[in-house]
Amino acid sequence: MRSTTNHLAAVNVLSGSLREAEMIRTLLVDEQIPHFLTNSTLKDFMHDPTGADGVKVMVLEDEVERVREMIRNYLYNLNM
């Protein structure tokens, strides 16, 4: 019997500061959307004057559109 496992890629939906990434992470947790952050530990302990990659929020590719809409709404409401 052959396995039909679907493999989904992780997609970067936001690159920014640790504070920005944590705010988006809170929204994802509230909506129970699987995610992870990259570069978050490094940014906790040192200042990167070059602003290299920043902290990235990663989600599965099948959640990208939903999450991007959530981020747009969050940023819109933040700037009101």
PyMOL commands that place a pseudoatom at each C-alpha (Angstrom):
pseudoatom trace, name=CA, resn=MET, resi=1, chain=A, elem=C, hetatm=0, pos=[0.000, 0.000, 0.000]
pseudoatom trace, name=CA, resn=ARG, resi=2, chain=A, elem=C, hetatm=0, pos=[1.407, 3.400, -1.025]
pseudoatom trace, name=CA, resn=SER, resi=3, chain=A, elem=C, hetatm=0, pos=[1.363, 6.373, 1.311]
pseudoatom trace, name=CA, resn=THR, resi=4, chain=A, elem=C, hetatm=0, pos=[-0.289, 9.545, -0.007]
pseudoatom trace, name=CA, resn=THR, resi=5, chain=A, elem=C, hetatm=0, pos=[1.207, 12.037, 2.437]
pseudoatom trace, name=CA, resn=ASN, resi=6, chain=A, elem=C, hetatm=0, pos=[0.867, 15.663, 1.393]
pseudoatom trace, name=CA, resn=HIS, resi=7, chain=A, elem=C, hetatm=0, pos=[3.907, 17.802, 2.059]
pseudoatom trace, name=CA, resn=LEU, resi=8, chain=A, elem=C, hetatm=0, pos=[3.312, 21.507, 2.460]
pseudoatom trace, name=CA, resn=ALA, resi=9, chain=A, elem=C, hetatm=0, pos=[6.093, 24.062, 2.362]
pseudoatom trace, name=CA, resn=ALA, resi=10, chain=A, elem=C, hetatm=0, pos=[6.543, 26.758, 4.977]
pseudoatom trace, name=CA, resn=VAL, resi=11, chain=A, elem=C, hetatm=0, pos=[6.179, 30.272, 3.551]
pseudoatom trace, name=CA, resn=ASN, resi=12, chain=A, elem=C, hetatm=0, pos=[7.470, 33.542, 4.982]
pseudoatom trace, name=CA, resn=VAL, resi=13, chain=A, elem=C, hetatm=0, pos=[4.526, 35.914, 5.530]
pseudoatom trace, name=CA, resn=LEU, resi=14, chain=A, elem=C, hetatm=0, pos=[6.372, 38.635, 7.454]
pseudoatom trace, name=CA, resn=SER, resi=15, chain=A, elem=C, hetatm=0, pos=[9.957, 39.762, 8.020]
pseudoatom trace, name=CA, resn=GLY, resi=16, chain=A, elem=C, hetatm=0, pos=[10.392, 42.383, 10.680]
pseudoatom trace, name=CA, resn=SER, resi=17, chain=A, elem=C, hetatm=0, pos=[11.326, 43.151, 14.238]
pseudoatom trace, name=CA, resn=LEU, resi=18, chain=A, elem=C, hetatm=0, pos=[10.827, 40.707, 17.067]
pseudoatom trace, name=CA, resn=ARG, resi=19, chain=A, elem=C, hetatm=0, pos=[7.998, 42.910, 18.383]
pseudoatom trace, name=CA, resn=GLU, resi=20, chain=A, elem=C, hetatm=0, pos=[6.184, 42.840, 15.028]
pseudoatom trace, name=CA, resn=ALA, resi=21, chain=A, elem=C, hetatm=0, pos=[6.635, 39.089, 14.687]
pseudoatom trace, name=CA, resn=GLU, resi=22, chain=A, elem=C, hetatm=0, pos=[5.345, 38.469, 18.216]
pseudoatom trace, name=CA, resn=MET, resi=23, chain=A, elem=C, hetatm=0, pos=[2.236, 40.578, 17.552]
pseudoatom trace, name=CA, resn=ILE, resi=24, chain=A, elem=C, hetatm=0, pos=[1.454, 38.539, 14.407]
pseudoatom trace, name=CA, resn=ARG, resi=25, chain=A, elem=C, hetatm=0, pos=[2.263, 35.344, 16.295]
pseudoatom trace, name=CA, resn=THR, resi=26, chain=A, elem=C, hetatm=0, pos=[-0.396, 36.274, 18.867]
pseudoatom trace, name=CA, resn=LEU, resi=27, chain=A, elem=C, hetatm=0, pos=[-2.993, 36.549, 16.089]
pseudoatom trace, name=CA, resn=LEU, resi=28, chain=A, elem=C, hetatm=0, pos=[-1.963, 33.157, 14.701]
pseudoatom trace, name=CA, resn=VAL, resi=29, chain=A, elem=C, hetatm=0, pos=[-2.175, 31.496, 18.110]
pseudoatom trace, name=CA, resn=ASP, resi=30, chain=A, elem=C, hetatm=0, pos=[-5.656, 32.962, 18.629]
pseudoatom trace, name=CA, resn=GLU, resi=31, chain=A, elem=C, hetatm=0, pos=[-6.753, 31.497, 15.277]
pseudoatom trace, name=CA, resn=GLN, resi=32, chain=A, elem=C, hetatm=0, pos=[-4.945, 28.187, 15.953]
pseudoatom trace, name=CA, resn=ILE, resi=33, chain=A, elem=C, hetatm=0, pos=[-2.865, 28.511, 12.785]
pseudoatom trace, name=CA, resn=PRO, resi=34, chain=A, elem=C, hetatm=0, pos=[0.341, 26.440, 12.845]
pseudoatom trace, name=CA, resn=HIS, resi=35, chain=A, elem=C, hetatm=0, pos=[3.404, 28.662, 12.506]
pseudoatom trace, name=CA, resn=PHE, resi=36, chain=A, elem=C, hetatm=0, pos=[6.963, 29.244, 13.637]
pseudoatom trace, name=CA, resn=LEU, resi=37, chain=A, elem=C, hetatm=0, pos=[9.418, 32.120, 13.884]
pseudoatom trace, name=CA, resn=THR, resi=38, chain=A, elem=C, hetatm=0, pos=[12.957, 32.160, 12.523]
pseudoatom trace, name=CA, resn=ASN, resi=39, chain=A, elem=C, hetatm=0, pos=[15.810, 34.304, 13.873]
pseudoatom trace, name=CA, resn=SER, resi=40, chain=A, elem=C, hetatm=0, pos=[13.765, 35.121, 16.995]
pseudoatom trace, name=CA, resn=THR, resi=41, chain=A, elem=C, hetatm=0, pos=[16.308, 33.799, 19.514]
pseudoatom trace, name=CA, resn=LEU, resi=42, chain=A, elem=C, hetatm=0, pos=[19.188, 35.657, 17.922]
pseudoatom trace, name=CA, resn=LYS, resi=43, chain=A, elem=C, hetatm=0, pos=[17.237, 38.910, 17.921]
pseudoatom trace, name=CA, resn=ASP, resi=44, chain=A, elem=C, hetatm=0, pos=[16.499, 38.514, 21.651]
pseudoatom trace, name=CA, resn=PHE, resi=45, chain=A, elem=C, hetatm=0, pos=[20.159, 38.549, 22.598]
pseudoatom trace, name=CA, resn=MET, resi=46, chain=A, elem=C, hetatm=0, pos=[21.895, 40.900, 20.226]
pseudoatom trace, name=CA, resn=HIS, resi=47, chain=A, elem=C, hetatm=0, pos=[21.311, 44.003, 18.204]
pseudoatom trace, name=CA, resn=ASP, resi=48, chain=A, elem=C, hetatm=0, pos=[21.926, 43.593, 14.483]
pseudoatom trace, name=CA, resn=PRO, resi=49, chain=A, elem=C, hetatm=0, pos=[22.809, 47.037, 13.104]
pseudoatom trace, name=CA, resn=THR, resi=50, chain=A, elem=C, hetatm=0, pos=[22.663, 45.795, 9.523]
pseudoatom trace, name=CA, resn=GLY, resi=51, chain=A, elem=C, hetatm=0, pos=[19.039, 44.707, 9.928]
pseudoatom trace, name=CA, resn=ALA, resi=52, chain=A, elem=C, hetatm=0, pos=[19.967, 41.525, 8.054]
pseudoatom trace, name=CA, resn=ASP, resi=53, chain=A, elem=C, hetatm=0, pos=[16.931, 39.277, 7.763]
pseudoatom trace, name=CA, resn=GLY, resi=54, chain=A, elem=C, hetatm=0, pos=[14.877, 40.212, 10.766]
pseudoatom trace, name=CA, resn=VAL, resi=55, chain=A, elem=C, hetatm=0, pos=[12.519, 37.796, 12.442]
pseudoatom trace, name=CA, resn=LYS, resi=56, chain=A, elem=C, hetatm=0, pos=[10.418, 35.817, 9.982]
pseudoatom trace, name=CA, resn=VAL, resi=57, chain=A, elem=C, hetatm=0, pos=[6.925, 34.474, 10.577]
pseudoatom trace, name=CA, resn=MET, resi=58, chain=A, elem=C, hetatm=0, pos=[6.455, 31.205, 8.711]
pseudoatom trace, name=CA, resn=VAL, resi=59, chain=A, elem=C, hetatm=0, pos=[3.157, 29.412, 7.982]
pseudoatom trace, name=CA, resn=LEU, resi=60, chain=A, elem=C, hetatm=0, pos=[2.157, 26.447, 5.854]
pseudoatom trace, name=CA, resn=GLU, resi=61, chain=A, elem=C, hetatm=0, pos=[1.482, 27.328, 2.236]
pseudoatom trace, name=CA, resn=ASP, resi=62, chain=A, elem=C, hetatm=0, pos=[-2.207, 26.441, 2.467]
pseudoatom trace, name=CA, resn=GLU, resi=63, chain=A, elem=C, hetatm=0, pos=[-2.678, 29.186, 5.120]
pseudoatom trace, name=CA, resn=VAL, resi=64, chain=A, elem=C, hetatm=0, pos=[-0.756, 31.972, 3.334]
pseudoatom trace, name=CA, resn=GLU, resi=65, chain=A, elem=C, hetatm=0, pos=[-3.681, 33.928, 1.876]
pseudoatom trace, name=CA, resn=ARG, resi=66, chain=A, elem=C, hetatm=0, pos=[-5.681, 33.766, 5.100]
pseudoatom trace, name=CA, resn=VAL, resi=67, chain=A, elem=C, hetatm=0, pos=[-2.689, 34.916, 7.162]
pseudoatom trace, name=CA, resn=ARG, resi=68, chain=A, elem=C, hetatm=0, pos=[-1.748, 37.714, 4.765]
pseudoatom trace, name=CA, resn=GLU, resi=69, chain=A, elem=C, hetatm=0, pos=[-5.314, 39.028, 5.006]
pseudoatom trace, name=CA, resn=MET, resi=70, chain=A, elem=C, hetatm=0, pos=[-5.087, 38.889, 8.808]
pseudoatom trace, name=CA, resn=ILE, resi=71, chain=A, elem=C, hetatm=0, pos=[-1.811, 40.839, 8.675]
pseudoatom trace, name=CA, resn=ARG, resi=72, chain=A, elem=C, hetatm=0, pos=[-3.319, 43.453, 6.314]
pseudoatom trace, name=CA, resn=ASN, resi=73, chain=A, elem=C, hetatm=0, pos=[-6.278, 43.918, 8.668]
pseudoatom trace, name=CA, resn=TYR, resi=74, chain=A, elem=C, hetatm=0, pos=[-4.000, 44.147, 11.693]
pseudoatom trace, name=CA, resn=LEU, resi=75, chain=A, elem=C, hetatm=0, pos=[-1.767, 46.779, 10.051]
pseudoatom trace, name=CA, resn=TYR, resi=76, chain=A, elem=C, hetatm=0, pos=[-4.777, 48.746, 8.818]
pseudoatom trace, name=CA, resn=ASN, resi=77, chain=A, elem=C, hetatm=0, pos=[-6.303, 48.826, 12.314]
pseudoatom trace, name=CA, resn=LEU, resi=78, chain=A, elem=C, hetatm=0, pos=[-2.930, 49.675, 13.844]
pseudoatom trace, name=CA, resn=ASN, resi=79, chain=A, elem=C, hetatm=0, pos=[-2.594, 52.751, 11.630]
pseudoatom trace, name=CA, resn=MET, resi=80, chain=A, elem=C, hetatm=0, pos=[-6.119, 54.097, 12.209]
for i in range(1, 80): cmd.bond("trace and resi %d" % i, "trace and resi %d" % (i + 1))
show_as sticks, trace
zoom trace
